[in-house]
Amino acid sequence: MNNYIKPGPGIMQIKPYAGGKSGFIGKKSIKLSSNESALGPSLRVKEAFLKSLDSLAIYPDGKQYALKEAIAKNNNLDINQIICGAGSDEILTLIGNAYLTPGDEVIYPEHAFVLYKIITLANGAIPIAAPEKDLTADVDSILNLVTSKTKIIFIANPNNPTGTYLSSSEIKRLQSNIPENILLIIDGAYAEYVMANNYDCGVELVSASNNVVMTRTFSKVHALASLRIGWAYCPSHIIDVLDRIRGPFNVSIPSIMAGSAAMNDIDHVNHSVAHNAKWRDHLHNFYTELGIKVIPSVANFLLLDFKNLENINSNTLEKYLNEKNIYIRNVADYGLPTHLRITIGSEKDNETLLGEIQKYVEDTRI
Ligand SMILES: Cc1ncc(COP(=O)(O)O)c(C=O)c1O
């Protein structure tokens, strides 16, 4: 036993985040491992980014005004209730840092985005996973786990890696059955892709209550994952707290300029959403016809279950695809060892992927 400085309680229980294949892997590879945009940013956004190069030597506007203004205008929100961060990761982390103390309990659905557990443990709090039904969050099972120690409930809606969602009435039912001192975080990283009539991203609930926060990202439909931009819509008392602890310049000028342009480029967002919806249906049907079980998704990825397929196993298929320079996400660390998560890509990437999967499945069955 050494006498070195020790980290806070919970930290050594954290398994460091291991995402899908990340970083630039060359133009010849197909990267469908991290739910990034299929189409990339528009020309307008690239131009805004290039313009920002003139200001690399100066600090950004710490109030992030231009970015917040674009977000408020395009989403019809009160600018004073918006906060921006270096990815929604940062905002979720700041919320955990601000409100969790050792021994607090944090509830999230069983197959929730893994960051919630990391944030919980990092603050010495206790992670509580609520059982799901059909890989979908279950409000009753969450409510059954609420105790006097519960501080935060995290729900990604839609959820990563399952692609499933809760209807707005279910989210409202959850919020109306918890006390006001429990914070409900609705993580809408994939909100733009959802077309279901009974879905809403949570804005109304934030406006109508004092204990709901909605987080969003520029990493998915806005195609700016590399620039690390996220935002949240919060009650004013939470903005007040987060503004005290965030880094004073946590969003860079290139991020503010490209992010504002991306938020204002509604045509590009609509185009990306339409591309995603078309391919989501097509891919779902294609996999189903091959005999692969597809979890119905409202997001920009599909979760496939290979459990009942003779001879085909998710690990060997992943290895085969990697050999062809196609990268997808193994989700065994989410407790889904027979599943693979595959991002919906560009037309060309989807076609190549489908060709390879079809070949693999047919060759393996012979
Ligand atoms: C559900 C969910 N929330 C948040 C994030 C983090 O996104 P960001 O890039 O804004 O940090 C992700 C990223 O994959 C996600 O899947």
Ligand as a Chemical Component Dictionary entry (heavy atoms), coordinates in Angstrom:
data_LIG
# 
_chem_comp.id                   LIG 
_chem_comp.type                 NON-POLYMER 
_chem_comp.pdbx_formal_charge   0 
_chem_comp.three_letter_code    LIG 
# 
loop_
_chem_comp_atom.comp_id 
_chem_comp_atom.atom_id 
_chem_comp_atom.alt_atom_id 
_chem_comp_atom.type_symbol 
_chem_comp_atom.charge 
_chem_comp_atom.model_Cartn_x 
_chem_comp_atom.model_Cartn_y 
_chem_comp_atom.model_Cartn_z 
_chem_comp_atom.pdbx_ordinal 
LIG C1 C1 C 0 -27.527 9.087  -25.574 1  
LIG C2 C2 C 0 -26.305 9.926  -25.749 2  
LIG N1 N1 N 0 -26.166 11.023 -24.995 3  
LIG C3 C3 C 0 -25.093 11.826 -25.094 4  
LIG C4 C4 C 0 -24.090 11.531 -25.987 5  
LIG C5 C5 C 0 -22.878 12.427 -26.003 6  
LIG O1 O1 O 0 -22.887 13.256 -27.085 7  
LIG P1 P1 P 0 -21.875 14.480 -27.202 8  
LIG O2 O2 O 0 -21.098 14.225 -28.435 9  
LIG O3 O3 O 0 -22.766 15.694 -27.310 10 
LIG O4 O4 O 0 -21.030 14.544 -25.982 11 
LIG C6 C6 C 0 -24.184 10.403 -26.801 12 
LIG C7 C7 C 0 -23.089 10.082 -27.739 13 
LIG O5 O5 O 0 -23.058 9.092  -28.402 14 
LIG C8 C8 C 0 -25.323 9.585  -26.677 15 
LIG O6 O6 O 0 -25.450 8.484  -27.408 16 
# 
loop_
_chem_comp_bond.comp_id 
_chem_comp_bond.atom_id_1 
_chem_comp_bond.atom_id_2 
_chem_comp_bond.value_order 
_chem_comp_bond.pdbx_ordinal 
LIG C1 C2 SING 1  
LIG C2 N1 SING 2  
LIG C2 C8 DOUB 3  
LIG N1 C3 DOUB 4  
LIG C3 C4 SING 5  
LIG C4 C5 SING 6  
LIG C4 C6 DOUB 7  
LIG C5 O1 SING 8  
LIG O1 P1 SING 9  
LIG P1 O2 DOUB 10 
LIG P1 O3 SING 11 
LIG P1 O4 SING 12 
LIG C6 C7 SING 13 
LIG C6 C8 SING 14 
LIG C7 O5 DOUB 15 
LIG C8 O6 SING 16 
# 
